[in-house]
Amino acid sequence: MGDIVARRSYNYDVLFRITNLNNGIADLVGISVRIVADALVV
């Protein structure tokens, strides 16, 4: 947790920090934009 990731499909437009991992799903909080999301861990 605490790693910084970006959306490859959108040309790395938004940076996120991983705040939680649970059952293969990462909770993400935007660094440069005020946004909260979740994503499957692959």
mmCIF file of the N, C-alpha and C atoms, coordinates in Angstrom:
data_MODEL
# 
_entry.id   MODEL 
# 
loop_
_atom_site.group_PDB 
_atom_site.id 
_atom_site.type_symbol 
_atom_site.label_atom_id 
_atom_site.label_alt_id 
_atom_site.label_comp_id 
_atom_site.label_asym_id 
_atom_site.label_entity_id 
_atom_site.label_seq_id 
_atom_site.pdbx_PDB_ins_code 
_atom_site.Cartn_x 
_atom_site.Cartn_y 
_atom_site.Cartn_z 
_atom_site.occupancy 
_atom_site.B_iso_or_equiv 
_atom_site.pdbx_formal_charge 
_atom_site.auth_seq_id 
_atom_site.auth_comp_id 
_atom_site.auth_asym_id 
_atom_site.auth_atom_id 
_atom_site.pdbx_PDB_model_num 
ATOM 1   N N  . MET A 1 1  ? 0.845   -1.179 0.000   1.00 0.00 ? 1  MET A N  1 
ATOM 2   C CA . MET A 1 1  ? 0.000   0.000  0.000   1.00 0.00 ? 1  MET A CA 1 
ATOM 3   C C  . MET A 1 1  ? 0.887   1.238  0.000   1.00 0.00 ? 1  MET A C  1 
ATOM 4   N N  . GLY A 1 2  ? 0.327   2.313  -0.519  1.00 0.00 ? 2  GLY A N  1 
ATOM 5   C CA . GLY A 1 2  ? 1.088   3.535  -0.632  1.00 0.00 ? 2  GLY A CA 1 
ATOM 6   C C  . GLY A 1 2  ? 1.753   3.703  -1.983  1.00 0.00 ? 2  GLY A C  1 
ATOM 7   N N  . ASP A 1 3  ? 1.712   2.647  -2.820  1.00 0.00 ? 3  ASP A N  1 
ATOM 8   C CA . ASP A 1 3  ? 2.292   2.749  -4.163  1.00 0.00 ? 3  ASP A CA 1 
ATOM 9   C C  . ASP A 1 3  ? 1.488   3.730  -5.009  1.00 0.00 ? 3  ASP A C  1 
ATOM 10  N N  . ILE A 1 4  ? 2.154   4.344  -5.973  1.00 0.00 ? 4  ILE A N  1 
ATOM 11  C CA . ILE A 1 4  ? 1.495   5.271  -6.878  1.00 0.00 ? 4  ILE A CA 1 
ATOM 12  C C  . ILE A 1 4  ? 1.293   4.558  -8.210  1.00 0.00 ? 4  ILE A C  1 
ATOM 13  N N  . VAL A 1 5  ? 0.064   4.642  -8.733  1.00 0.00 ? 5  VAL A N  1 
ATOM 14  C CA . VAL A 1 5  ? -0.292  3.993  -9.989  1.00 0.00 ? 5  VAL A CA 1 
ATOM 15  C C  . VAL A 1 5  ? -1.027  4.997  -10.873 1.00 0.00 ? 5  VAL A C  1 
ATOM 16  N N  . ALA A 1 6  ? -1.193  4.642  -12.163 1.00 0.00 ? 6  ALA A N  1 
ATOM 17  C CA . ALA A 1 6  ? -1.897  5.505  -13.110 1.00 0.00 ? 6  ALA A CA 1 
ATOM 18  C C  . ALA A 1 6  ? -2.731  4.653  -14.052 1.00 0.00 ? 6  ALA A C  1 
ATOM 19  N N  . ARG A 1 7  ? -3.660  5.308  -14.757 1.00 0.00 ? 7  ARG A N  1 
ATOM 20  C CA . ARG A 1 7  ? -4.520  4.609  -15.705 1.00 0.00 ? 7  ARG A CA 1 
ATOM 21  C C  . ARG A 1 7  ? -3.823  4.507  -17.054 1.00 0.00 ? 7  ARG A C  1 
ATOM 22  N N  . ARG A 1 8  ? -3.351  3.318  -17.401 1.00 0.00 ? 8  ARG A N  1 
ATOM 23  C CA . ARG A 1 8  ? -2.664  3.108  -18.680 1.00 0.00 ? 8  ARG A CA 1 
ATOM 24  C C  . ARG A 1 8  ? -3.605  3.367  -19.853 1.00 0.00 ? 8  ARG A C  1 
ATOM 25  N N  . SER A 1 9  ? -4.878  2.947  -19.721 1.00 0.00 ? 9  SER A N  1 
ATOM 26  C CA . SER A 1 9  ? -5.838  3.079  -20.819 1.00 0.00 ? 9  SER A CA 1 
ATOM 27  C C  . SER A 1 9  ? -6.147  4.536  -21.166 1.00 0.00 ? 9  SER A C  1 
ATOM 28  N N  . TYR A 1 10 ? -5.855  5.463  -20.258 1.00 0.00 ? 10 TYR A N  1 
ATOM 29  C CA . TYR A 1 10 ? -6.083  6.883  -20.506 1.00 0.00 ? 10 TYR A CA 1 
ATOM 30  C C  . TYR A 1 10 ? -4.763  7.646  -20.577 1.00 0.00 ? 10 TYR A C  1 
ATOM 31  N N  . ASN A 1 11 ? -3.711  6.961  -21.043 1.00 0.00 ? 11 ASN A N  1 
ATOM 32  C CA . ASN A 1 11 ? -2.395  7.574  -21.238 1.00 0.00 ? 11 ASN A CA 1 
ATOM 33  C C  . ASN A 1 11 ? -1.837  8.189  -19.952 1.00 0.00 ? 11 ASN A C  1 
ATOM 34  N N  . TYR A 1 12 ? -2.057  7.505  -18.823 1.00 0.00 ? 12 TYR A N  1 
ATOM 35  C CA . TYR A 1 12 ? -1.502  7.900  -17.515 1.00 0.00 ? 12 TYR A CA 1 
ATOM 36  C C  . TYR A 1 12 ? -1.913  9.323  -17.106 1.00 0.00 ? 12 TYR A C  1 
ATOM 37  N N  . ASP A 1 13 ? -3.189  9.654  -17.320 1.00 0.00 ? 13 ASP A N  1 
ATOM 38  C CA . ASP A 1 13 ? -3.652  11.023 -17.089 1.00 0.00 ? 13 ASP A CA 1 
ATOM 39  C C  . ASP A 1 13 ? -3.832  11.381 -15.614 1.00 0.00 ? 13 ASP A C  1 
ATOM 40  N N  . VAL A 1 14 ? -4.161  10.415 -14.763 1.00 0.00 ? 14 VAL A N  1 
ATOM 41  C CA . VAL A 1 14 ? -4.398  10.685 -13.340 1.00 0.00 ? 14 VAL A CA 1 
ATOM 42  C C  . VAL A 1 14 ? -3.521  9.758  -12.503 1.00 0.00 ? 14 VAL A C  1 
ATOM 43  N N  . LEU A 1 15 ? -2.873  10.308 -11.487 1.00 0.00 ? 15 LEU A N  1 
ATOM 44  C CA . LEU A 1 15 ? -2.073  9.501  -10.564 1.00 0.00 ? 15 LEU A CA 1 
ATOM 45  C C  . LEU A 1 15 ? -2.909  9.174  -9.339  1.00 0.00 ? 15 LEU A C  1 
ATOM 46  N N  . PHE A 1 16 ? -2.786  7.929  -8.871  1.00 0.00 ? 16 PHE A N  1 
ATOM 47  C CA . PHE A 1 16 ? -3.524  7.449  -7.703  1.00 0.00 ? 16 PHE A CA 1 
ATOM 48  C C  . PHE A 1 16 ? -2.553  6.860  -6.696  1.00 0.00 ? 16 PHE A C  1 
ATOM 49  N N  . ARG A 1 17 ? -2.907  6.934  -5.419  1.00 0.00 ? 17 ARG A N  1 
ATOM 50  C CA . ARG A 1 17 ? -2.180  6.237  -4.368  1.00 0.00 ? 17 ARG A CA 1 
ATOM 51  C C  . ARG A 1 17 ? -3.065  5.090  -3.886  1.00 0.00 ? 17 ARG A C  1 
ATOM 52  N N  . ILE A 1 18 ? -2.482  3.879  -3.761  1.00 0.00 ? 18 ILE A N  1 
ATOM 53  C CA . ILE A 1 18 ? -3.219  2.724  -3.260  1.00 0.00 ? 18 ILE A CA 1 
ATOM 54  C C  . ILE A 1 18 ? -3.353  2.869  -1.753  1.00 0.00 ? 18 ILE A C  1 
ATOM 55  N N  . THR A 1 19 ? -4.596  2.886  -1.266  1.00 0.00 ? 19 THR A N  1 
ATOM 56  C CA . THR A 1 19 ? -4.833  3.076  0.165   1.00 0.00 ? 19 THR A CA 1 
ATOM 57  C C  . THR A 1 19 ? -5.230  1.794  0.878   1.00 0.00 ? 19 THR A C  1 
ATOM 58  N N  . ASN A 1 20 ? -5.732  0.796  0.122   1.00 0.00 ? 20 ASN A N  1 
ATOM 59  C CA . ASN A 1 20 ? -6.176  -0.438 0.751   1.00 0.00 ? 20 ASN A CA 1 
ATOM 60  C C  . ASN A 1 20 ? -6.220  -1.543 -0.301  1.00 0.00 ? 20 ASN A C  1 
ATOM 61  N N  . LEU A 1 21 ? -5.887  -2.765 0.109   1.00 0.00 ? 21 LEU A N  1 
ATOM 62  C CA . LEU A 1 21 ? -6.026  -3.943 -0.750  1.00 0.00 ? 21 LEU A CA 1 
ATOM 63  C C  . LEU A 1 21 ? -6.909  -4.944 -0.027  1.00 0.00 ? 21 LEU A C  1 
ATOM 64  N N  . ASN A 1 22 ? -7.951  -5.436 -0.737  1.00 0.00 ? 22 ASN A N  1 
ATOM 65  C CA . ASN A 1 22 ? -8.860  -6.377 -0.117  1.00 0.00 ? 22 ASN A CA 1 
ATOM 66  C C  . ASN A 1 22 ? -9.425  -7.305 -1.190  1.00 0.00 ? 22 ASN A C  1 
ATOM 67  N N  . ASN A 1 23 ? -9.116  -8.593 -1.087  1.00 0.00 ? 23 ASN A N  1 
ATOM 68  C CA . ASN A 1 23 ? -9.631  -9.610 -2.010  1.00 0.00 ? 23 ASN A CA 1 
ATOM 69  C C  . ASN A 1 23 ? -9.382  -9.270 -3.472  1.00 0.00 ? 23 ASN A C  1 
ATOM 70  N N  . GLY A 1 24 ? -8.212  -8.806 -3.798  1.00 0.00 ? 24 GLY A N  1 
ATOM 71  C CA . GLY A 1 24 ? -7.867  -8.525 -5.184  1.00 0.00 ? 24 GLY A CA 1 
ATOM 72  C C  . GLY A 1 24 ? -8.381  -7.209 -5.725  1.00 0.00 ? 24 GLY A C  1 
ATOM 73  N N  . ILE A 1 25 ? -8.899  -6.359 -4.842  1.00 0.00 ? 25 ILE A N  1 
ATOM 74  C CA . ILE A 1 25 ? -9.378  -5.042 -5.258  1.00 0.00 ? 25 ILE A CA 1 
ATOM 75  C C  . ILE A 1 25 ? -8.591  -3.975 -4.503  1.00 0.00 ? 25 ILE A C  1 
ATOM 76  N N  . ALA A 1 26 ? -8.072  -3.016 -5.263  1.00 0.00 ? 26 ALA A N  1 
ATOM 77  C CA . ALA A 1 26 ? -7.302  -1.922 -4.675  1.00 0.00 ? 26 ALA A CA 1 
ATOM 78  C C  . ALA A 1 26 ? -8.176  -0.686 -4.576  1.00 0.00 ? 26 ALA A C  1 
ATOM 79  N N  . ASP A 1 27 ? -8.188  -0.045 -3.417  1.00 0.00 ? 27 ASP A N  1 
ATOM 80  C CA . ASP A 1 27 ? -8.848  1.248  -3.248  1.00 0.00 ? 27 ASP A CA 1 
ATOM 81  C C  . ASP A 1 27 ? -7.838  2.326  -3.598  1.00 0.00 ? 27 ASP A C  1 
ATOM 82  N N  . LEU A 1 28 ? -8.248  3.270  -4.434  1.00 0.00 ? 28 LEU A N  1 
ATOM 83  C CA . LEU A 1 28 ? -7.344  4.288  -4.944  1.00 0.00 ? 28 LEU A CA 1 
ATOM 84  C C  . LEU A 1 28 ? -7.847  5.678  -4.588  1.00 0.00 ? 28 LEU A C  1 
ATOM 85  N N  . VAL A 1 29 ? -6.916  6.578  -4.292  1.00 0.00 ? 29 VAL A N  1 
ATOM 86  C CA . VAL A 1 29 ? -7.237  7.980  -4.034  1.00 0.00 ? 29 VAL A CA 1 
ATOM 87  C C  . VAL A 1 29 ? -6.376  8.812  -4.972  1.00 0.00 ? 29 VAL A C  1 
ATOM 88  N N  . GLY A 1 30 ? -7.018  9.742  -5.680  1.00 0.00 ? 30 GLY A N  1 
ATOM 89  C CA . GLY A 1 30 ? -6.299  10.582 -6.628  1.00 0.00 ? 30 GLY A CA 1 
ATOM 90  C C  . GLY A 1 30 ? -5.299  11.493 -5.938  1.00 0.00 ? 30 GLY A C  1 
ATOM 91  N N  . ILE A 1 31 ? -4.152  11.676 -6.572  1.00 0.00 ? 31 ILE A N  1 
ATOM 92  C CA . ILE A 1 31 ? -3.115  12.563 -6.042  1.00 0.00 ? 31 ILE A CA 1 
ATOM 93  C C  . ILE A 1 31 ? -3.248  13.944 -6.664  1.00 0.00 ? 31 ILE A C  1 
ATOM 94  N N  . SER A 1 32 ? -3.337  14.001 -7.993  1.00 0.00 ? 32 SER A N  1 
ATOM 95  C CA . SER A 1 32 ? -3.381  15.282 -8.684  1.00 0.00 ? 32 SER A CA 1 
ATOM 96  C C  . SER A 1 32 ? -4.808  15.775 -8.927  1.00 0.00 ? 32 SER A C  1 
ATOM 97  N N  . VAL A 1 33 ? -5.777  14.886 -8.775  1.00 0.00 ? 33 VAL A N  1 
ATOM 98  C CA . VAL A 1 33 ? -7.191  15.214 -8.969  1.00 0.00 ? 33 VAL A CA 1 
ATOM 99  C C  . VAL A 1 33 ? -7.966  14.648 -7.794  1.00 0.00 ? 33 VAL A C  1 
ATOM 100 N N  . ARG A 1 34 ? -8.989  15.351 -7.358  1.00 0.00 ? 34 ARG A N  1 
ATOM 101 C CA . ARG A 1 34 ? -9.780  14.888 -6.226  1.00 0.00 ? 34 ARG A CA 1 
ATOM 102 C C  . ARG A 1 34 ? -10.751 13.803 -6.695  1.00 0.00 ? 34 ARG A C  1 
ATOM 103 N N  . ILE A 1 35 ? -10.351 12.542 -6.502  1.00 0.00 ? 35 ILE A N  1 
ATOM 104 C CA . ILE A 1 35 ? -11.140 11.399 -6.984  1.00 0.00 ? 35 ILE A CA 1 
ATOM 105 C C  . ILE A 1 35 ? -10.829 10.174 -6.122  1.00 0.00 ? 35 ILE A C  1 
ATOM 106 N N  . VAL A 1 36 ? -11.843 9.321  -5.958  1.00 0.00 ? 36 VAL A N  1 
ATOM 107 C CA . VAL A 1 36 ? -11.676 8.040  -5.260  1.00 0.00 ? 36 VAL A CA 1 
ATOM 108 C C  . VAL A 1 36 ? -12.197 6.969  -6.220  1.00 0.00 ? 36 VAL A C  1 
ATOM 109 N N  . ALA A 1 37 ? -11.468 5.854  -6.330  1.00 0.00 ? 37 ALA A N  1 
ATOM 110 C CA . ALA A 1 37 ? -11.855 4.780  -7.248  1.00 0.00 ? 37 ALA A CA 1 
ATOM 111 C C  . ALA A 1 37 ? -11.426 3.445  -6.672  1.00 0.00 ? 37 ALA A C  1 
ATOM 112 N N  . ASP A 1 38 ? -11.827 2.365  -7.348  1.00 0.00 ? 38 ASP A N  1 
ATOM 113 C CA . ASP A 1 38 ? -11.305 1.052  -7.010  1.00 0.00 ? 38 ASP A CA 1 
ATOM 114 C C  . ASP A 1 38 ? -10.967 0.341  -8.317  1.00 0.00 ? 38 ASP A C  1 
ATOM 115 N N  . ALA A 1 39 ? -10.094 -0.665 -8.223  1.00 0.00 ? 39 ALA A N  1 
ATOM 116 C CA . ALA A 1 39 ? -9.654  -1.372 -9.423  1.00 0.00 ? 39 ALA A CA 1 
ATOM 117 C C  . ALA A 1 39 ? -9.246  -2.786 -9.066  1.00 0.00 ? 39 ALA A C  1 
ATOM 118 N N  . LEU A 1 40 ? -9.461  -3.705 -9.999  1.00 0.00 ? 40 LEU A N  1 
ATOM 119 C CA . LEU A 1 40 ? -8.990  -5.068 -9.829  1.00 0.00 ? 40 LEU A CA 1 
ATOM 120 C C  . LEU A 1 40 ? -7.479  -5.106 -9.902  1.00 0.00 ? 40 LEU A C  1 
ATOM 121 N N  . VAL A 1 41 ? -6.868  -5.932 -9.082  1.00 0.00 ? 41 VAL A N  1 
ATOM 122 C CA . VAL A 1 41 ? -5.431  -6.115 -9.118  1.00 0.00 ? 41 VAL A CA 1 
ATOM 123 C C  . VAL A 1 41 ? -5.141  -7.256 -10.076 1.00 0.00 ? 41 VAL A C  1 
ATOM 124 N N  . VAL A 1 42 ? -4.344  -6.985 -11.095 1.00 0.00 ? 42 VAL A N  1 
ATOM 125 C CA . VAL A 1 42 ? -3.997  -8.024 -12.080 1.00 0.00 ? 42 VAL A CA 1 
ATOM 126 C C  . VAL A 1 42 ? -2.538  -8.343 -12.031 1.00 0.00 ? 42 VAL A C  1 
# 
